[in-house]
Amino acid sequence: MRKIISALFYITHHPSFTFGMRSDYSYFPSDERLNPIIQTIFKKSETPAFILDAQIIQQRFDAAKQALRKYWKKPVIAYSFKTNYAPIDIVRCLGAYAEVTSGRELKLALSKDYPGSHIIFNGPHKEQMAIRTAWSKGALIQVDNTQELFDLDALSKSMRIPVRIGIRVNLSGQGPHISHFGMSLTDLFHRDVLRIINNHRYIRMEGIHFHVGTDIESLSVFEQSARAAGQVIKQLVNEGVMIKYINCGGGVMSHGNKPFGYNVWKPYTFPDYIKALYTGLRSQYSDTDKLIVYIEPGRYLIDDAVVFVSRVLRVKTERLKQTLYIDGSTAMLPLSQYRPQIIRPYPHAFEKRKDSIVPTIMFGATCRENDILYRGWLTKVSPGDLLLFYCVGAYNQSLGSDFIFQKPNTHTLPF
């Protein structure tokens, strides 16, 4: 009895504990879509591996564009490269712009034949060579701080061609979270900054960028950020600055489990976010519907579309608890430390097990004691069974490392 109580206490007092298994998988790749490639992966012993469903990305992209067109005639969806490099060809085919945050990502966008006019260059550090390249290609450079703006001013004397810029605005104190990125309002309205962004010979100030955050739990927070951004636009217009666009990044949820430390978890629809964005902007700036709107939904486009496939190496059973050892690791799924994982076990024939669920702890294959991917309830499994991790498309592949094992391959399910 003491061992049973100990096992239950061990499982249920971990922050990732969830009582019972998820039942709604409708947001993720279907069994019908997954089955053929899963069978191939299993027969060739190609685990661990990622599977990306292009059809889900297309559905999300189309839904996002439809929601945006309800309020704006010129909406642009920009795909944030850092979220996941695997679907770049897919989103480019769908018409997404490229949002890049480094010289390496800029080169990647250009290698994928993105025209400069369809590239947005963000980030707190832009190498001078990358800035020159973006400038010469006609990319939109979004300035993060005053020093970067002053450097552009100095560089314009040698470039001597127009450059389009926007400014990332730090809304700390007015938006949802504290951030060290972006230009403060004090800096933005400093006379030296206004001198550059208003009537410069080469630098063409076109808009502002603000970032809402990650996995925003409240639509009122989204609207509050938009209201603050609308106030900034109105002030800039009053200073004589011509504003053509507003760029909003981050915040839109996918359908993973509630992250650790979050109080509530209610994923909203994309139209909900867009309505909040428009309402907040429109309350402060009457010409909001005339702006070009750039949206960087990141996680919303890709997170639900990717599945990670791993294989059970061995199982140790102790009364009520099973301990699993798999060929995946937290080095491959670093966001397993961000939120509890959504996992479905499958035996060799890819048929769902109907066994009872038991308290489970799952260890990865690296030589680290804290390589733990899951603690909670899970169906009983056997060595050789496959484990499918859902909703892992955002950041796992781009943040994952080559620690001990190579990064897993990505298989793509076509449109």
N, C-alpha and C positions, 0 to 999 in steps of 0.2 A: 504493500500500500504506500509506503514511504517513497518508493521509486516512481510509482504512478503520479503521486502528488508532485514530486520533484520535476518530472517530465512536463506536466501540465503547467506548472509555475514557470519553468524555463522558457516555454513557448509563449504563453499568454502575456508575460510581462516584458516582452520585447516590443519596441515601438512599432515594428512592422506588422504586428499581429492583426489579423482580420479573422473574425469568426465566420466560417463558411466560405464557399468559393463563388466566384463571379458567374453570373448566368447570362448576361447580355454581351454578346460578342459581335453584334451587328455592325459596329463601327469599324471592324477590322477585316482583313482578308478572309474570305469564306473558305470553308473546308473544300468546297468544289474547286476553287481557284488554287488552293494550296496543294491538294493531294498529289497531282502528277509530279511537281517539283520536289515535294517531300519524299516521295517514293524513290526518285532519282538520287537525292542526297543520301538517303539511307542505304541504298544498294551500293553506292560508290564510297560509302563511309566518309562523306565529306563534311561531317559535323566537326566543329560548330560552323554555322553559316547564317547569313542574313538573307531574308527574302523581302523584296520591295514590290508592292503592287501598284503599278502605274495607273490602274483604273481608279483607285481611291484618290490618288493625287489629282487626276483629271476631274473627278466629281467634286472635290473640295474647291479646286480652282474655279470651275464653272459656277458653283454656288456663291463663292466669294465675289466674282465679277457681277453676278446678277444682283447681289445685295448692294454693291457699291453703286451700280447704275441707277438705283432708285433715288439717289441723292446727287450724284455727280455725273456730268456728261463725259468727263475725261479722267476716269479712274485708271490707275496703274498698279498692278500687283508686282512687287519686287521680291524675288526669292533670296533670302539671306544664305549665302554660300556656306557660312560656318555651321549652319544647322545640320547639314549633311551633304557631302559632295556627290553621293551616288545618283541623285535624281536630276542633276543639272541639265542633262540632255532632254529629259522629259519636260521639265518646266520651261526650258527655252522653246521647245516645240509648241507648248501651250500659249506662249506669248509673254511669259514673265520677264521682267527686267532682272538684271543681276545686281545684287547688293553685296559689295565686297568690303573687307576690312583690313586688307594688307596688300603689299605688292605681289605676293605669291598668288593671292586670290584674283587680283587684277589680271595677272598673266593668264590664269586659268580661264577667266571670262573671255579674254581676247582670243585664246586658243580655241575656244568653242564658237568663235565667229560672232560674238556679241558685238554689235556696233557700239562705238563710244557713247552715242546718245542714249543707249539703253543700259548704261552702267552707272550705278550710284556708288561712289567711293566714300565709305564711312570709316569710323575708327579713331581712337585717340592718338595713334601714332602712324603716320604715313611717311615712308621713306622718301627722300627728295627725288630719287630716280623714279619712283612710282608716281609721285605727284607730277613730274614732268611728262611721264607717259600718259597718265590720265588726262592731263591738260591738253596735250597734243592730239589726243584721240577724241576730244570733245565730251569727255565724261562729266557727270555732275559731281563735284567735290563738296562734300558736306563737312564744314569746318567744325572742329571740336572745341577749340580754345583760342584765346586772343593771340598767343604766340604763333599758332599755325596761320592765323589770318595775316599777321605782320610778315611772316615768312613768304606768304603768297604775294603780298604787296611788293616785297623786295625782288622776288623771282620774276614778277611781271616785267621788270626792266630788261630782262634777257629773253623772256618768252615772246613778248610783244604780240600776242594774239589773245582774243577774248577767252575767258574761262567762266563757266557757269558754277556758281557756288550756292550752297545753302548753309545755314548755321544750326548746329545742334544746340538746343536751348535746355539748360538745366532748370527744371521746375521744382527742385527741392523746396519743400515748405508750401508749395501750392499743388503739387501732384501727389501721387500715391506713396512715393518712397524717397529715401535719401540716396543721392547718386553723386559720384565724383566726376561723371562724364558731362560734357557739354559746357556751354558758356553761361555764366550767371547773368541774371538780368542787369545787374550793376555794370558788368563788363560789356554786355551787349549794347547798352545805351550810353557808353562812354563816348566822348566826342571823337577820340581817335579811331574808334571802331566805326562810328557813324560816318566819319570822313571817308573811310575806305569803301563801305558798302553802299554809299550813296554817291552816284555819279563818278565812279572810278573809270579811268580810261580803258582798262582791260577787264577788271573784275566785275562780273555781272551777278549781283545778289538776286536770287530768284525765290527763295523760300526758307522755311524753318523746319527743323526735324525735332521731334520729341519722342522719347521712349517711355512707354507706360510701365513696363516691368515684366514679370514672368508669372504666368498662371494667375491672372487677376481674379479674385474671388467675388468682387462686387462690381456691378455695372456702374454704380455711382462713382466709384474711383476712376473708372474709364472716362466718364463724363466730366468729372472734376478736372482731370488732366487736360481734356480737350478745351474746357472753359478757360483754363489758365493759358493754353496755347493761343486761343482766340484773342485774349487780351493782349498778348505779345504782338500778334499780327496787327491788331488795331493801333497799337502804339507805334509800330514801325511805319505803318502807312501814314500816320500823323506826322512822322519825321520825314516824310517824302520818299520812303523806300518802297519800290514797286514789288509787291509780293504776288508771285504766280502760283506757288504750290504750298501744300502742307504735307509733311511726311510723318506718318505715325508708325512706330515699330513696337513689336512685342505685346504681351499681355493675353493674347487669345489662347484659350485652353484647348487641349486635346481631350481624349477620353480615358486617360490612365487613372490609376487609383490616387486617392488623396495624398499629396506629399507629406512627409513627416513635418510636424510642427504647424500644419495648417488647421485653422479652426473649423472651417466649412469647406465643402467641395461640391459645387454645382456648376458643371460645365455649361456655358451658355452657347446659343447658336451664333454663327457669324453675323447674321442680320441684327442680333441683339447688340453686339459690340459696335457695329457700324451706325446703328440708330443712336447709341449713346455718344459716339464720336461726333456725329453731325449735330445732335442736339446741343452738346457742349460748345462746339465751335460757333454754331449759329446764334447762340445766346449772346455772344460777345462781338461777333464780326458778321455784319449783315450780308456781305458778299461771299459767304462761305461756299455757296453752290457754284460760284464762278471760278473757284480755285481748281487747279489740278490736284488730285489727291493720290499720294503714293502710300500704299499699305504694304508693310513687311510682316506678313502673318506667321512666317517661320514654322513654329511647332504645329500650327493648325493644318498646314498642308501635308506634312510628312510624318508626324509622330505615329498616327494610327495606321499608316500604310505599311509599316515594317514589322516583320516577325523575326525573332532570333530562334534558331533551332540548335539544340544541344542534345547530347546523348548521355544517358545514365551509365556511369562506369561501374559502380558497385553500390550496394545498399546494405546498411546495418540496421537491424530492427531490434529495439529494446522495449518490449511490452507495447505501450501505447505510442511510442515515438519511433519515427524512421529517420535515419540520417543518410542523405544522398551525397554522392560524389559524382560530379559531372565533368565533361570536357570543355565547358565554358568557364568564364571567370569574370570577376568584377573589372578586370582590365579591359574586357571586351564590352561590358555593360556598366560603365562607371556610374550611370544614373540609378543603378540599383540601390545606391546609398541616398538617393534623393526621395524615392517613393517606393512603396511595396510593389513588387512585380505581379503581373497578371500571367499566370502559368497554366497550361493545360498539358497533362501527360498523355502520350500516345504509345502503345506497344508496337511491336514490329510491323503489324499489318495496317497500321494507321487507323485503327478502330478505337473509339473512345472507351476507356475502361469504365466499368460500372461498380468497381470496388468501393468500399467505404473510405471516407477521408480520415486522416490521422494527423496528429501534430508532426511537423516536418521541419528539419533544418537541412539546408542545401549548401554544400561547400564546392568552391571552384577548384580548378586544376593547378593553380599557381602555388608556389612555396610560401604562402603567407597564411598565418592563422586567421586573419580577419577577412579572408577571401570568402565571404558569406553572401550568397545571392538571395536567400529567402529564408524566412522563419514564419511559419503559420500552418494552416491546415492544407493538406494536399492528398489527392488520391494515392493509394498504395501503388508503387511502381516496382519494376524489376530491372536488373542490368540489361542494357541494350535498348530499353524504351527511349523514345524521343520525348523531349520537353520543348514546348513552344512558348516563347515569351512574347506577349503581345504589346503593342504600343511602345516600341523602343526606337522609333525612327529619328527622334530629335536628339542630337548631340552625342549619342552613344558611339556611333561610327567615327565621328570626327574627333571626339575626345578620347576614344579608345587607343590603347598603346600597343606596341610590339613587345611588351614585357613578357619574357620567356617564350611565348607563342606568337606566331604571326597573326596579324589582324585577319578575321574571317572574311571569306569571299562574300560578295553580294550577288544574288540571283534576282533577276527582274522579271516579273510577270507583266506582259505587254498590255496595252489598252484593250 
